[in-house]
Amino acid sequence: MNTNSYSASLVLGLASFSLALVIAGVQLYRRNQARGEADAPQDDMQFEKSTDHEEPIPAQDLPENREAHEKIYTNTPQRNLLLQYFLLVFVLAVPFWLFGGGKLPLPINLPVGALVTFVPVTAAAILYYRQSGFTGVKQLLKKAVDYQKIKNKNWYLPTLFLMPLIYVLSYAVMRLAGLPLPDPIQIPLLIVPIFFLMFFIGDAGEELGWSGYAIDPIQDRWGAFKASLILGVVWAIWHVIPFVQTGNPPMWIVWKSLSTVALRILIVWIYNNTGKSVFAVILFHDMVNVSEFLFPNYGSHLDPFVTGLITLLTAAIVIFGWGAKTLARYRYVSVSR
C-alpha cells in the first residue's frame, strides 16, 4: 500500500470512528437528559419560578454572583450545553475530514480540510441562536473585537511576541543541535500582512467557539489549568485528521498534539489575564500560525519535538508563576489587569 492510499484509509477510519463516537454520545446524552428530567422535576420547577422575571442568560456569560451561576449550571438542560457543543463540533467537522484531503492553493502546506476552522464558531452560533435568537449570535460575534476588555496594555507583549520568540528559540536549538534546516533559508516577510489577516479570520472561527463559548463553564467548574487540559485534549484530537491529511508521520503528529495542549494552556492564560478577551486570544492564536509558517521555509523544516518541548516548558512556567487555579494570580508581583 502506498503512502497516499495509507493516509486516505487512515483518514476514513478516523472519521468513521469519530462519527460512531458522536452517535453514541448523542444517544447517551438523550438517555441522561431523560433520566435527569425524571429524577429532578422540583429543581426544574424552582428554576423556572426563579427566572420568570429575568432575561435569559447565555451559558457563556458567567455571572459574577456565585449563587446565580450555580442556578444556571445545575439546571439539567444547561449542564448539557457543553456536551451538545462538543458533539456538534465533531459532527460538523466530519465532511471536512472525509472530503478535505486536497491542498489549498497556497504556498503553505494546508489541506482543504483546514476550512474546518470555522466549525467551532458555527456550532457556538447554532447553540446561541437556540438560546437567544439572532441577538445571541450577534453577542457571540462581537467578542471577536472585545479589545476594550484589555485594561493592562502590557499583555499585548506576550499576546503578540511570545510565539515568535518560541519559534526563534526553536530555530536556534535546531541549529545548535545540527538538525536538518533548509539551505538557502527563505523567510517571506513581505507576505506577513496577508498571513496575519488570513489567519486572524480563520482563528476567529476557532476561538469564538473554544474561548467565546466553551472555556468559561469548564474552568468555572474545574479551574483554569484542568480546563485548559480538557479543552486542549479535545482541540488536539480535533486536529489529528488535518495533521494526517498533510502527510505528517506519526511521531510528528504526537509531538504536535502535545504542543497543541500546551498552547491551550497559554491561550487560557492570555484569556484570563486580559479580562477574558476573545480578541486577545485570536491575536495570540494568529501569531502561533504566522510564526509557524514564517519558520524556514514556510514551516517545512519545523521540528514539533523541539518546538513542543519549548512550548511545554513555557506552559509549565506559566502554571508555576500564575497558579493552576486561575492562571491569573502572579505569585510574586501584584499585576493590575
Secondary structure, DSSP 8 states (H G I E B T S, - for coil): --HHHHHHHHHHHHHHHHHHHHHHHHHHHHHHHHHHHHH-HHHHHHHHHHTTTS----TTS--SSHHHHHHHHTSHHHHTHHHHHHHHHHHHHHHHHHH--SB-SSSS--BGGGGGGGHHHHHHHHHHHHHHHHHHHHHHHHGGG-GGG---GGGHHHHHHHHHHHHHHHHHHHHHHT----SS----GGGHHHHHHHHHHHHHHHHHHIIIIIHHHHHHHH-HHHHHHHHHHHHHHHHHHHHHHTT--HHHHHHHHHHHHHHHHHHHHHHHHTTS-HHHHHHHHHHHHHHHHHSTTTTTT--HHHHHHHHHHHHHHHHHHH-TTTS---SSS----
